[in-house]
């Protein structure tokens, strides 16, 4: 669906859901919202569970019965979005409409009675080729009827291709994979989930990490990967290609990687398993004060103790962004001082965004003022009793300072920095062809990084 509620592609399994039910859901839960992003990911309506994810103005909506699992439905939608994004080189309403038949074939191959069946890109490409000029020409030449496209040539070849996939031990990789660039790249990405109260005390600390792999190796490589400082990992999940796992203080992984990009490992680190997580390499000190008609705000950012020291050399905080969520009654905002970066204010959302950029030696500051709509006036509970002289008085409504505060969201990137200490020590390819290049890169990002109301 698009953001206006128009259905682009629809496919149903088992029970049929009428268009009226979908329209009623849209009218009840979506139209009253100011923004489509305010719609919860899971909604119970008309004895059905509606789940959705949004990407580039496209809403992937799934339904299941009330006894079904909403998490499974969300995971299926996530898989569909990843596959479509790879096939269409960008998921949008225009690409969906231009490749309607291709998307419909992909959904039929991906799902079997509403459950994931074939999700590996390599296997899907054998059944449903990508919409490239080369594949379109081959589909015409392979058609036995005078080179004309009659019916679904891809579907006619599905049985032959599927038989060739049956003896394959690894459906995620073909035995004849070839690349000009014989290389494999590892990205260790960690996202910090911090919650800090108004007094600067740390309430929640969590690190979510993942190892992203971009494999462009020839043949069927058998790789052994060793990770050190694995004792900081509290919980981990692995891609299905990981065959062996040994843990003696460290992780030793053995796997045959899929071709292209994939997530090999996801993990979490918590304070109880890593009691000495290092402090943040930078500081953000926001302050907001209110009065009856508005308020003032100020914020300072900078590095702790100078620069950030990474694994090999001095690093810097990049793409630092401070998002101040003001009360919804904010009508106007004026920035009086901004020493670094740029600012923007979204009036409908009452959100001030300060794009600081890269923070190096010097600290940066931001100051400004904002106006609030007056609070609605209300009568006092009761009028005062008549005075002895027979006159009556009523209490005058007084100006009130709003009781709500402001929250701040932080996003940033620190290259070549690992907050948990987990790192790749060695990458060994047992049956390497030629001299492949092996690269490792580290990145720390801001995940759900929140400074609560103050």
C-alpha positions as CSV (number, residue, x, y, z in Angstrom):
1,X,0.0,0.0,0.0
2,X,1.0,3.6,-0.4
3,X,0.6,6.3,2.2
4,X,-2.9,7.2,0.8
5,X,-4.2,3.7,1.4
6,X,-4.2,2.5,-2.2
7,X,-3.4,-1.2,-2.7
8,X,-0.5,-1.7,-5.0
9,X,-0.1,-5.5,-4.8
10,X,-2.3,-8.0,-2.8
11,X,-1.8,-11.7,-2.3
12,X,-3.8,-13.9,0.1
13,X,-3.5,-17.3,1.6
14,X,-6.0,-19.5,3.4
15,X,-8.8,-17.2,4.5
16,X,-9.8,-14.3,2.2
17,X,-10.0,-10.8,3.7
18,X,-12.4,-8.5,2.0
19,X,-11.5,-5.0,0.8
20,X,-14.1,-3.6,3.1
21,X,-12.2,-4.9,6.2
22,X,-9.1,-3.3,4.9
23,X,-10.8,0.0,4.3
24,X,-12.4,0.0,7.7
25,X,-9.0,-0.6,9.3
26,X,-7.6,2.3,7.4
27,X,-10.5,4.6,8.3
28,X,-10.4,3.7,12.0
29,X,-6.7,3.5,12.8
30,X,-4.8,5.5,10.1
31,X,-6.9,8.4,9.0
32,X,-7.2,10.0,12.5
33,X,-3.4,10.1,12.9
34,X,-1.4,13.2,12.2
35,X,1.4,11.1,10.6
36,X,1.4,7.5,9.3
37,X,4.5,6.9,11.5
38,X,2.4,7.1,14.6
39,X,0.6,3.8,13.7
40,X,1.7,1.0,16.0
41,X,3.4,-2.0,14.3
42,X,0.8,-4.4,15.7
43,X,-2.9,-3.6,15.8
44,X,-5.9,-5.8,16.7
45,X,-8.9,-5.0,14.6
46,X,-12.0,-7.0,13.7
47,X,-10.6,-10.3,15.2
48,X,-7.5,-9.9,13.0
49,X,-3.9,-9.0,13.8
50,X,-2.7,-6.2,11.4
51,X,1.1,-5.8,11.3
52,X,3.0,-3.4,9.1
53,X,6.4,-2.0,8.3
54,X,7.1,1.2,6.3
55,X,9.9,1.9,3.8
56,X,10.2,4.8,1.4
57,X,6.5,5.6,1.4
58,X,5.4,2.0,0.9
59,X,3.5,0.2,3.6
60,X,3.9,-3.6,3.8
61,X,0.8,-4.8,5.6
62,X,0.2,-8.3,6.8
63,X,-2.8,-9.9,8.5
64,X,-3.2,-13.1,10.5
65,X,-5.8,-14.6,12.8
66,X,-6.1,-13.6,16.4
67,X,-4.4,-16.8,17.5
68,X,-1.4,-16.2,15.2
69,X,2.0,-14.7,16.1
70,X,2.5,-11.0,15.4
71,X,6.3,-11.4,15.6
72,X,6.3,-14.0,12.9
73,X,4.2,-11.8,10.7
74,X,6.6,-8.9,11.3
75,X,9.6,-11.1,10.5
76,X,8.0,-12.2,7.2
77,X,7.4,-8.6,6.2
78,X,11.0,-7.8,7.0
79,X,12.2,-10.6,4.8
80,X,9.9,-9.5,2.0
81,X,11.2,-5.9,2.2
82,X,14.9,-7.1,2.1
83,X,14.3,-9.3,-1.0
84,X,12.3,-6.7,-2.9
85,X,14.9,-4.0,-2.0
86,X,17.7,-6.2,-3.5
87,X,15.7,-7.2,-6.6
88,X,14.3,-3.8,-7.4
89,X,17.4,-1.8,-6.3
90,X,15.3,0.3,-4.1
91,X,11.7,-0.3,-2.8
92,X,9.2,2.4,-3.8
93,X,5.7,2.7,-5.2
94,X,7.1,3.3,-8.7
95,X,9.3,0.3,-8.7
96,X,6.5,-2.0,-7.4
97,X,4.1,-0.8,-10.2
98,X,6.8,-1.1,-12.9
99,X,7.6,-4.7,-11.9
100,X,4.2,-5.9,-10.8
101,X,4.5,-9.4,-12.3
102,X,8.0,-9.9,-11.0
103,X,7.0,-9.0,-7.4
104,X,4.0,-11.3,-7.6
105,X,6.2,-14.2,-8.7
106,X,8.6,-13.4,-5.9
107,X,5.9,-13.5,-3.3
108,X,4.6,-16.8,-4.6
109,X,8.1,-18.3,-4.3
110,X,8.9,-16.7,-0.9
111,X,5.8,-17.9,0.9
112,X,4.0,-21.2,1.1
113,X,0.5,-20.9,2.6
114,X,1.6,-17.7,4.3
115,X,4.8,-19.1,5.8
116,X,8.4,-18.4,4.6
117,X,9.5,-21.1,2.2
118,X,12.4,-19.9,0.0
119,X,14.2,-16.8,1.3
120,X,17.8,-17.2,0.0
121,X,18.6,-14.7,-2.7
122,X,20.7,-17.3,-4.7
123,X,17.9,-19.8,-4.8
124,X,15.3,-17.1,-5.7
125,X,17.5,-15.8,-8.5
126,X,17.5,-19.3,-10.1
127,X,13.7,-19.3,-10.1
128,X,12.9,-15.7,-10.7
129,X,15.8,-13.8,-12.5
130,X,16.4,-10.2,-11.7
131,X,14.8,-7.7,-14.1
132,X,18.0,-7.0,-16.1
133,X,18.4,-6.5,-19.8
134,X,20.5,-9.7,-20.0
135,X,17.9,-11.8,-18.3
136,X,15.1,-10.4,-20.5
137,X,17.1,-11.3,-23.7
138,X,17.9,-14.8,-22.4
139,X,14.2,-15.4,-21.5
140,X,13.3,-14.6,-25.2
141,X,16.0,-16.7,-26.7
142,X,15.3,-19.7,-24.5
143,X,11.6,-19.8,-25.4
144,X,11.1,-22.6,-27.9
145,X,8.2,-20.9,-29.8
146,X,10.1,-18.8,-32.4
147,X,11.8,-16.6,-29.8
148,X,8.5,-15.1,-28.7
149,X,7.5,-14.4,-25.2
150,X,4.4,-16.5,-24.6
151,X,3.1,-17.0,-21.1
152,X,5.6,-17.1,-18.2
153,X,8.9,-18.5,-19.5
154,X,10.4,-18.3,-16.0
155,X,7.7,-20.5,-14.6
156,X,8.3,-23.0,-17.4
157,X,11.9,-23.3,-16.5
158,X,11.2,-23.5,-12.7
159,X,10.9,-27.3,-12.6
160,X,14.3,-27.8,-14.4
161,X,16.0,-25.3,-12.2
162,X,14.5,-26.7,-9.1
163,X,15.7,-30.2,-9.9
164,X,19.2,-28.7,-10.3
165,X,18.9,-27.2,-6.8
166,X,17.9,-30.4,-5.1
167,X,21.3,-32.0,-4.8
168,X,22.9,-28.7,-3.7
169,X,23.9,-29.0,0.0
170,X,24.0,-25.2,0.4
171,X,21.0,-23.4,-1.1
172,X,22.5,-20.0,-0.3
173,X,25.5,-20.4,-2.6
174,X,26.2,-21.9,-6.0
175,X,29.3,-24.0,-6.9
176,X,30.2,-21.9,-9.9
177,X,30.2,-18.4,-8.3
178,X,32.7,-16.1,-9.9
179,X,33.7,-12.5,-9.2
180,X,36.3,-10.1,-10.7
181,X,37.0,-8.7,-7.2
182,X,38.0,-11.7,-5.2
183,X,37.5,-10.3,-1.7
184,X,35.5,-10.6,1.5
185,X,34.7,-7.7,3.8
186,X,33.6,-7.7,7.4
187,X,31.9,-4.8,9.2
188,X,31.6,-5.0,13.0
189,X,28.8,-2.6,13.8
190,X,27.7,-1.8,17.4
191,X,24.7,0.3,18.4
192,X,24.4,1.9,21.8
193,X,21.0,1.8,23.6
194,X,21.4,4.3,26.4
195,X,18.7,6.0,28.6
196,X,19.9,8.9,30.7
197,X,17.7,10.8,33.1
198,X,17.5,14.6,33.6
199,X,20.2,14.5,36.2
200,X,22.7,12.7,34.0
201,X,22.4,9.3,35.7
202,X,22.6,6.3,33.4
203,X,19.3,4.3,33.7
204,X,19.8,1.7,31.0
205,X,22.9,0.4,29.1
206,X,22.9,-2.0,26.3
207,X,25.0,-2.7,23.2
208,X,23.5,-4.3,20.1
209,X,26.1,-5.5,17.6
210,X,26.2,-7.3,14.3
211,X,28.8,-8.6,11.9
212,X,27.9,-7.7,8.3
213,X,29.6,-9.5,5.5
214,X,30.0,-8.7,1.9
215,X,31.4,-11.8,0.2
216,X,32.7,-11.6,-3.4
217,X,34.8,-14.8,-3.4
218,X,35.1,-17.3,-6.1
219,X,33.9,-20.9,-5.8
220,X,32.8,-22.3,-2.5
221,X,35.1,-21.0,0.1
222,X,35.4,-22.5,3.6
223,X,36.2,-19.8,6.1
224,X,37.3,-19.9,9.7
225,X,36.8,-16.7,11.6
226,X,38.2,-16.1,15.1
227,X,36.7,-13.4,17.5
228,X,38.5,-12.3,20.6
229,X,37.0,-10.7,23.8
230,X,33.9,-12.8,23.2
231,X,33.2,-12.9,27.0
232,X,31.5,-9.6,26.7
233,X,28.8,-11.1,24.6
234,X,25.6,-11.9,26.5
235,X,23.5,-13.4,23.7
236,X,24.2,-14.2,20.1
237,X,22.5,-15.5,17.0
238,X,24.1,-16.7,13.8
239,X,23.3,-17.1,10.1
240,X,22.4,-20.6,9.0
241,X,25.6,-20.9,7.1
242,X,27.6,-21.1,10.3
243,X,28.6,-24.7,10.8
244,X,30.8,-25.0,13.8
245,X,31.1,-22.9,16.9
246,X,33.8,-23.2,19.5
247,X,34.0,-21.1,22.6
248,X,36.9,-21.1,25.0
249,X,36.9,-17.5,25.9
250,X,36.8,-16.7,22.2
251,X,34.5,-17.5,19.2
252,X,35.8,-19.6,16.3
253,X,33.3,-19.7,13.5
254,X,33.5,-22.0,10.4
255,X,31.1,-21.3,7.6
256,X,30.6,-21.2,3.8
257,X,29.2,-17.7,3.2
258,X,26.4,-16.8,0.9
259,X,27.3,-14.7,-2.2
260,X,26.9,-11.0,-1.6
261,X,25.8,-9.1,1.6
262,X,24.4,-10.9,4.6
263,X,24.4,-10.7,8.4
264,X,26.6,-13.4,9.8
265,X,26.1,-12.7,13.6
266,X,24.0,-10.6,15.9
267,X,24.8,-10.2,19.5
268,X,24.0,-8.1,22.6
269,X,26.2,-7.0,25.5
270,X,24.7,-6.0,28.8
271,X,26.3,-4.5,32.0
272,X,25.9,-7.8,34.0
273,X,28.0,-9.6,31.4
274,X,30.3,-6.7,30.7
275,X,30.5,-4.7,34.0
276,X,33.2,-2.4,32.7
277,X,31.7,-1.0,29.5
278,X,33.7,2.2,28.7
279,X,32.1,5.5,29.2
280,X,30.9,7.5,26.2
281,X,33.7,9.3,24.4
282,X,31.6,12.5,24.1
283,X,29.1,14.4,26.2
284,X,25.7,16.1,25.4
285,X,24.3,18.4,28.0
286,X,20.8,19.7,27.0
287,X,18.9,22.1,29.2
288,X,15.3,23.4,28.8
289,X,13.4,25.8,31.0
290,X,9.7,26.6,30.7
291,X,7.5,29.6,31.6
292,X,3.8,30.3,30.9
293,X,4.2,31.3,27.3
294,X,7.2,29.3,26.1
295,X,10.7,28.5,27.2
296,X,14.4,28.5,26.5
297,X,16.8,25.7,25.5
298,X,20.5,25.3,25.3
299,X,22.8,22.3,24.5
300,X,26.5,21.7,24.5
301,X,28.4,18.8,22.9
302,X,32.1,17.9,22.9
303,X,34.6,15.1,23.4
304,X,35.6,13.8,26.8
305,X,39.3,14.5,27.6
306,X,40.0,15.7,24.1
307,X,39.8,13.2,21.2
308,X,38.4,9.7,21.0
309,X,41.1,7.0,21.0
310,X,40.2,4.1,18.7
311,X,42.0,0.9,18.1
312,X,45.0,2.3,16.2
313,X,44.9,6.1,16.1
314,X,42.9,9.1,17.3
315,X,39.3,9.1,16.0
316,X,36.5,11.5,15.9
317,X,32.7,11.5,16.4
318,X,31.0,11.8,13.0
319,X,27.5,12.7,11.9
320,X,26.4,13.8,15.4
321,X,22.8,14.8,15.5
322,X,20.8,16.1,18.4
323,X,17.0,15.9,18.1
324,X,15.0,17.9,20.8
325,X,11.4,16.8,21.1
326,X,9.5,19.8,22.4
327,X,5.9,19.8,23.7
328,X,3.3,19.4,21.0
329,X,1.9,22.9,21.7
330,X,5.1,24.6,20.4
331,X,4.1,27.3,17.8
332,X,7.4,29.0,17.0
333,X,11.1,28.6,17.6
334,X,14.1,30.9,17.3
335,X,17.7,29.8,17.4
336,X,19.8,32.6,18.9
337,X,23.2,31.0,18.9
338,X,24.6,28.0,16.9
339,X,28.4,27.6,16.9
340,X,28.6,24.5,14.7
341,X,26.4,22.7,12.2
342,X,22.8,23.6,11.1
343,X,19.4,23.4,12.6
344,X,15.9,22.7,11.4
345,X,12.5,22.8,13.1
346,X,9.4,20.8,12.1
347,X,6.4,22.6,13.4
348,X,3.9,19.8,12.9
349,X,6.0,17.4,15.0
350,X,7.5,20.0,17.4
351,X,10.9,18.6,16.7
352,X,14.2,20.6,16.6
353,X,17.0,18.9,14.8
354,X,20.6,20.0,15.3
355,X,23.0,18.5,12.8
356,X,26.3,19.0,14.4
357,X,28.4,17.0,12.0
358,X,31.9,15.9,13.0
359,X,33.1,16.8,16.5
360,X,36.9,17.1,16.9
361,X,38.8,19.3,19.3
362,X,36.4,22.2,20.1
363,X,33.0,21.9,21.8
364,X,29.8,23.2,20.2
365,X,26.8,25.0,21.7
366,X,23.2,25.8,20.7
367,X,20.8,28.3,22.3
368,X,17.3,29.5,21.5
369,X,13.8,30.2,22.5
370,X,10.4,28.8,21.7
371,X,6.7,29.8,22.2
372,X,3.8,27.6,23.4
373,X,0.1,27.9,22.8
374,X,-1.7,29.1,25.9
375,X,-3.2,26.4,28.1
376,X,-7.0,26.2,27.8
377,X,-8.7,28.3,30.5
378,X,-11.0,26.4,32.9
379,X,-13.4,27.6,35.6
380,X,-12.6,26.9,39.2
381,X,-14.3,24.1,41.0
382,X,-16.9,26.2,42.7
383,X,-17.7,29.8,43.2
384,X,-17.0,31.2,46.6
385,X,-19.8,31.5,49.0
386,X,-21.6,34.8,49.2
387,X,-19.9,37.3,51.4
388,X,-21.7,39.0,54.2
389,X,-22.3,42.1,52.1
390,X,-24.1,40.0,49.4
391,X,-21.3,40.3,46.8
392,X,-19.9,37.2,45.0
393,X,-16.3,36.7,43.7
394,X,-14.8,34.1,41.5
395,X,-11.2,33.0,41.3
396,X,-9.3,34.3,38.3
397,X,-7.6,31.6,36.2
398,X,-3.8,31.9,36.6
399,X,-1.0,31.3,34.1
400,X,0.4,27.8,34.6
401,X,3.8,26.5,33.7
402,X,3.4,23.3,31.6
403,X,4.2,20.2,33.4
404,X,5.6,18.3,30.4
405,X,9.3,18.3,29.6
406,X,11.4,17.7,26.5
407,X,13.3,14.6,25.5
408,X,16.5,14.4,23.4
409,X,17.5,11.7,20.9
410,X,21.1,11.3,19.9
411,X,22.6,9.7,16.8
412,X,26.2,9.5,15.9
413,X,28.9,7.4,14.2
414,X,32.4,6.6,15.5
415,X,34.5,4.7,12.9
416,X,37.2,2.2,14.0
417,X,35.8,2.1,17.5
418,X,34.3,-0.9,19.3
419,X,32.7,-0.1,22.7
420,X,32.4,-3.8,23.7
421,X,36.0,-4.7,22.7
422,X,34.8,-7.6,20.4
423,X,37.1,-7.8,17.4
424,X,38.1,-10.1,14.6
425,X,41.6,-11.6,15.2
426,X,42.0,-13.7,12.1
427,X,40.2,-14.8,8.9
428,X,41.5,-18.0,7.3
429,X,40.2,-19.4,4.0
430,X,40.9,-23.1,3.8
431,X,40.3,-23.6,0.1
432,X,41.2,-20.2,-1.3
433,X,41.4,-19.6,-5.0
434,X,44.1,-17.1,-5.9
435,X,44.9,-14.4,-3.3
436,X,41.7,-13.0,-2.0
437,X,41.5,-9.7,-0.1
438,X,40.2,-9.8,3.5
439,X,39.2,-6.6,5.2
440,X,37.7,-5.7,8.6
441,X,36.1,-2.4,9.6
442,X,34.6,-1.3,12.9
443,X,31.8,1.2,13.6
444,X,29.9,2.4,16.7
445,X,26.6,4.0,16.2
446,X,23.8,5.5,18.3
447,X,20.9,3.2,18.6
448,X,18.0,4.1,20.9
449,X,20.0,6.8,22.7
450,X,17.6,8.9,24.8
451,X,18.0,11.7,27.4
452,X,14.7,11.9,29.3
453,X,12.6,14.9,30.0
454,X,14.2,17.7,32.0
